[in-house]
Amino acid sequence: MTYTFRFEDQIYIINLGEEDIQTNVEINGKKIPVEFKRIDENLYSIISEGKSLSVGIFKNAKRVDVFFEGNLYELESISERQKIAGKASDSGIQEIKSPMPSRVVKILKNVGDGVKLGEGVIVVEAMKMESELKSTLDGKVTEIKVEEGDAVESGTVLLSLSSN
Amino acid sequence: MFNKILIANRGEIAVRIIRACNELGIETVAVYSDADRPSLHVALANEAYHIGPSAPGESYLAKEKIIEVAKRSKAEAIHPGFGFLAENEGFADMCEKEGIVFIGPSPESIRLMGDKVTARKIAQDAKVPLVKGSEGAVSDVEANVIAKKIGYPVMIKASAGGGGKGMRLVRNEEDFEGSLRMARSEARSSFGDDSVYLEKYIENPRHIEIQIIGDSHGKILHLFERECSVQRRHQKVIEEAPSSAINSKLRRKMGEVAVRIAKAVSYRGAGTVEFIMDQEGNFYFLEMNTRIQVEHPVTEMITGIDIVRWMIRIAYGEKLTFKQSDIKMNGHAVECRVYAEDPEMNFIPSPGKLVYVRAPSGPGIRDDSSILSGSEITHFYDPMISKLIVWSETRESAIKKMISALREYIVLGVKTNIGFLLRVMNNEEFQKGDIDTGFIDRHPDLLTPPSIDIKPALVAAALAMRNASNEAEIAKEKPVSNWKLLSRKLAVSRNNLL
C-alpha cells in the first residue's frame, strides 16, 4: 500500500509491504527494512537499521500525530487530489491561525507591510496569557481577517502572508 | 494527629497532599469542580464533594463552599496547596473563626508578606539585603541624585504600577531625564498617578530561593536553596537543588538571612524566601511565598525531609524533631515542569484530551502528576501535565538521568514542552551551570526541534494508516450481532410452535 504524507511542506510517499511483523518500507523510493510490533492502540515498537524506538501514534481524521524522543510530528495524510492543491503552499502563501480559542489583542501589521521570518504579526490572549504569533516566512501581509477585540475559535485564519 | 483533612486544591498537588495524609493515617476529603469529576484527586481521596462550576471563582476560590464542605464532612483541617486560596489571608482567617486548622502560616504572616511594600520594610528592619533604590516616590531633583548614587543601569518604576507600564530602564546619565519624563507621563495616563521610584537594575540575575520550615514553638530552620533561574514568561520551568553557583559559605549566609526574615513575622509551616543574585554573588530579597512551592520536591530529594508531611504535623502542633545541623544535603535533584504548551508559539497553552500518556520510571525518578491517558487539560486551570523530578549523586549524572527520563515520556493529544526540556538539558551552557533568568531569551534555537531524521515518524504513520483501514474493513465485514440472530431464530421457532 502507498501512503502519502505532508510534513513541513514536504511530501513523502511511503510504500508499505503487506507483511505483518517484518516488512520493507520505501520512503520516496528508498528501501529500508523495518520490524515493528503494535504494543497497544497508541504505542508501536519499531526496529530499523539497528535502532529501536518506542513511538506514540494518534490518528485523528487526516492528521497523524507521531511522538518519540520528546518531539511531536504532526503529519497530514493526503490523497492524490490534495497533492496538487498542496502546491499552493509551496508558492509561498501562509495563513496565521489561532492556535486555540482566544481574543485578538493587537494586530501589529497592516496589509502590505513587510514581515520577516519569526517577526511578530499579531497578539492574541488565551488563558490570561498574551501570545505573539510570528511570521512563518519572509514576505508581506496580504490580508487581515480579524479586528482587535475579536473572539476567535481554534484554527480561525487571522491573517495571510505571502513570501517575497 | 488529625483524623480528617480537606484538600482545597486540585491536580498533582492535591494528589501529593492526599498521599502524605495516607502515610500519616489521616482520612482525606477532596473537593472538585464540574471539569474535575474524572480527576485523580477525586478518585484517591476517601470522600469527595462537588463544589461548583469549572471556573475557579465558583469552585476552588469559593471560600464559603469549601468551609461548608469541611464542616459537613467533619474535617479538622484544610490544606490549601498552592495557588487558589493558599495565600489568601481572608480564607486563613475564616478557617480560624470556624475552628478549622488552616495548614499554613497565621493570617497575619500571610498579610505582612503579601503586601510588597510592607515585606520590603520588614526585610530592611531584619537587615536583609535589598536591591538599592529610593525609599518610595521621588521628585525630579531627588531622582537625579539617587540615580547617580546607586549607579547605572537604573530602573524607573511607577509607584502605582504593574504589568510593565510606566517602567523605564536607563543605562546612562544622558538618557535619564528623558526616560524619567516618559515614565511619569506613562504612569499618569495608565494609573492617574505620576509618582515613580528608582531601583538598581540587576542584569540577568539568577533566581535563588531558600526553603524554610518553622514549627509553632518558635523553631525555624532552612532546608538550603533551590536554583530556579530557567524561566519562561517569568515563570519557572526547570528547578534544581543545590545551586551550582553557591558555595557552602554563601549557602549558610543566605539560609541565615531567610530564617531571620521568617522569624520577623513569627513564621509557621513551610515557606520560601526568594532572592535574586547578580553575577558577583550579591543577593537581594525579592519576596516571601507563604505556602508550599511547586518545586518543593527537589528539596525533599536532597534532604530526605518530607515537607508536606511536616506541614501537617506542624499544623497539629508537633515540634520539629531535628535541628539545623542535623539537616544534610545529599546529591543533586532536578525538576522539569512538563506542560501542555507550544514552545514554538511563545509557550502558548495547548489544552485538549491526552489520548495517551506514558510516564518514565526507574531508580531516582519521581513523576508528580495527576494526569493519565484520557485525562483532559482544560483552559480553566494551569496546563501542567507533570513535574518530573530526578535525583542522582552529582549534577552531571542528574542531568543525564533527566535526559533519559524525558526520552521515555510519551504524550499524545496535545503539544508539550518535552522536546524543549530535552534541548535545554543537552545545552552546553546549561550543563556548565551558566544560567540566569535571561537564559531562554538568549537561546531561541532551543524553542524549535532541530531538523532530524523523520523516517521513524513516517514509518509509524504509514503503519497507523494501514491499521486504521484494516480495522475499517473488519468492521464492514462483521455480520449483524449474534444476539440479534439468536432472537430472530427464537422468534421463528416460536411461530412454528403456534
Interface residues (C-beta under 8 A of the other chain):
Chain A: M1 Y3 F5 F7 Y12 I14 L16 V25 I27 I32 V34 F36 R38 E41 N42 L43 Y44 I46 S48 K51 L53 S54 V55 G56 I57 F58 K59 V64 D65 V66 F67 F68 E69 G70 N71 L72 Y73 L75 S77 P99 M100 P101 A126 M127 M129 S131 E132 L133 K134
Chain B: R233 D342 M345 N346 F347 I348 P349 S350 P351 V355 Y356 R358 S373 H379 P383 L406 R407 E408 Y409 I410 V411 L412 G413 K415 T416 I418 G419 L421 L422 P449 I452 I454 K455 P456 A457 L458 V459 A460 A461 A462 L463 A464 M465 R466 N467 A468 S469
